Amino acid sequence: MRERIRLLVSPKSLEEAKVVVQQKDVDYIDCKNPVEGSLGANFPWIIKKMKNLIPQNSSQLLSATIGDFPNLPGSASLAALGAAASGADIIKIGLKESTTENDCVYLMKGVVKAVKSYNENIKVVVAGYADRIRMNTSPDFLLLPKIAAKSGADIVMLDTFIKDRKGLFDFLSVEQLKLFKNKAKKLNLEVALAGYLMKDSLPMVKKIMPDIIGVRSIVCEGYDRNNGMIRGHLIEELKAELYA
């Protein structure tokens, strides 16, 4: 039996988080603020309150995004430490403007040092953007595993930067994503995929078999990540498709 893809769901409010926590087989509660971007950060007190919603005997973990970051290593490190101190088990950062490998590694080394010095068990996620062609700057997707490994991060992730109902597979093929996964696995990294993954994306996701997928739109009313609320029955529908 092949290993199960782990599921990360991104509530933006405590009301939504209460719905997600109740769902069996949701592995990660992902605290974010979609208004501030693809990996927009929420407030430290919201991270703390979401953490407190997870029962102590639960296997669910709390992840937190700290932003789509420009090349500001000090600010990124401080934001990461804030998320760690607020209770996040996993911290995600998007590389928005650091295009060279050296710049990206320098920024991420600071983030990893800040987090691991606080708690070595907290995992750090390096995220990049499949739709980088639509951005001013962002590292190439095949450079991300190397950046993650060199900086000491634990997970490498691909998402989409612009949220306009164009998804991961509008920009990268299954074969490209398999190559991304293979590069990451050779460097002992976990792989996460996100970016408007809808029901028609799931057969392609299963061909790649990442460790984690991240979702929001597919479990929101009207598939609207900004205005729709996360609903339990939509999470159930997603799990039925993903684990069929």
N, C-alpha and C positions, 0 to 999 in steps of 0.2 A: 504493500500500500504506500503510495507516494505521500510525502509530507504535505500537510495542510498549509495553504497560503494564509498568513496571519493578516487580520483585518484591523485597520486603523480608521476610526471615524472622528471627524472634526466638528465638535460642537462649538458654537461661538458664545453661548450663554449657559448659566447654571441650569436654566429650565431645560435646555436641550441636553446638557450633560446628564441630568437625572434620567432622561429617556435612554441614553446610550449605555449608562452603567447597568441598567436592568437587562440588557441584551446579552444573552449567552453567546459565546464565540466572538464577541468583539474584544480583541486583545489589547488595543490601545485607545484610550480616550485622549484625543489630540486637541489641546487648548490653543485656539487661534482666534484672530480677529480679521475676517475677510475684508472688512472695510479698509484695512491698512495694507492689503496686497495679498499675493498668492500665499506667502508665509508670514502674513501680518501678525504682529505680537499682540497678545492681550495683556491686561494689567496683572501685576504680581498678586494682588489680592484675589483675582479671579482664578489664577493658577492654584493658589492655596485652597480656595473653596472647592474647586473641582477635585483636587487631591483628596479632600476630606469626604467627598461623596463616594469614593471607592471603598467598599468594605475592607477591613484589615485582613480578612481571610481570602480575599479575592486574588486571582492571578492577573487581573487587569493592571496595566501600568498607565501612568500619565505621561504623555509627551507634550511638549510646549514649543511653539515656534517663536523665534526672536526677531524675525523680519527678513525681508529681501535686502540683504546688506550690501551697501557700497564698500569701497576699499577703505574701511575705517577699523583697523584691527583692535585698537584700544576700546572703542565703543562696543564692538562685537563681543569682546572678552567680558566687558562689564555687564552687558545684557545677558550673556550666557550664565554668568555667575548669579545674576538676579533670578533667572529662571530656576537654577539649581537650588538656590536658597529658598525659593518659593514652593519647592516640592516636586519638581519635574523629575521623572525617571529617565526621560529621553529628551534631548534638546536638539532642535532642528534649526539650521540656518541656511538661507539661500544666498548663493554667490552671484550678486547682481552686476557688479562692475569690475571686479578683479579678474582681468582676462589672462594675465600671464600665470604660468604655473608657479613661479616664485612668489608672486603677490598673493595668490590664493593659499599656498602652503603657509606663508608667514601669518596670514590672517587666521587660518584654521588652527595653526599650532597654538596661537594665543587663546583661542576659544577652548581647545582641548585642555590646555594647561590650567585655565581658570576653573573649568568644570571638574577635572580629575583631581586637582588639588583639594577641592572641596569635598568630593565624594567619588572615589575611583570606580564605583559601580554604575554611575550615571553614564548612559551611552550618548554619543554625539553623532549627529547626522549631517553630512555634507549634501546639500541639495543644489541641483542645477536645473536648467530649463530646456525642455525639448524644443520650445519655440524661440530659441535664441536669435533666429533670423529676424524676428520682429522686435528685438531689443537693440539698444545702442551697443551694449557690451555684455558679455557673459562667456565663461569658458566653454569650450567644445565639450559635448557630452562624453566623448571617449577619454577626455582628460580627467574627468571627475574621479574615477576610481584611484588613479595615481595620486591625486591631491589628497584624497581621503586617507590613503595608506601612509603617505609621507608625513601627514600631520598627526597621525595616531587616532583618527576618528574610527568609529565602529561600523557605520552604515552609510551607504551612498544611495542617493535618491534622485530620481528624475520627476519633475513636475512641469506644469505649464505656467508661464509668468502672467500672460494676459488671459483673463477669465471671460471668454466671449462665446462659450459653447463649442469652441474648437478644442479637441482633446489631444492626448499624448500620441495617438495613432494617426492624427492628421499631419504629424511632423516627423515621426520616426516609424520605421517598419518593424515587423516582428523580428526579422533577421538582424537589424541594427540593434534592437533591444537585447536579443540573445548575445550578441557580441559584447554589449555593455555588461551584461550579467557575467559572462565568462571572464572578462577582464577583472571584474570585481572579485569573483570567487577565487581567482588565482592569487589575489592579494589578501585573502581571508576576510573579506568584507561581506556584510549582509546587504541585500539589494531591496530597495523599496521603489515602487512605481505609483505615480498619481497623475492627475491632470485630466479632469472631466472624463473619468472612466464610467461609462454607462453600460447598459445591458449588452449592447452589441459589441462592446470592448472585451467582455469577459472570456469568450472563446480564445481570443488572441492572448489575453493575459495568461490563460491556462497553458498555452503553448510555450510561454516564456518561463512560467513558474518562479516568479520572484519570491523572496521571503515574506514580503509585506506589500499590501496595496493600501493606499490612502484614498478615502472618499469623503465627499460632502454632498455635491449636487444630487447624486443618485438616490440619496436617502432624505432629501428635502422635498417638501410639498412643491409641486410644479417643477421639480428639478431645478429650483431657483436657489442658488447658494447664498444669495444676499438677502432675499425677502421671504423665502420659504423656511418653515420650521422643520427640523429633523423629526421624523415619525417612526415609531417602533415597527409598524407593519412594513415600511419600506426597507428597513434594515433586515427584517425577516425575508422579504422577497429577494434582496441582494444575496443573503447567505444561501438561500435555496438554489440560486443560479450558480453561485461561485463554487459551492461544495457538491453540486450534482454529480 
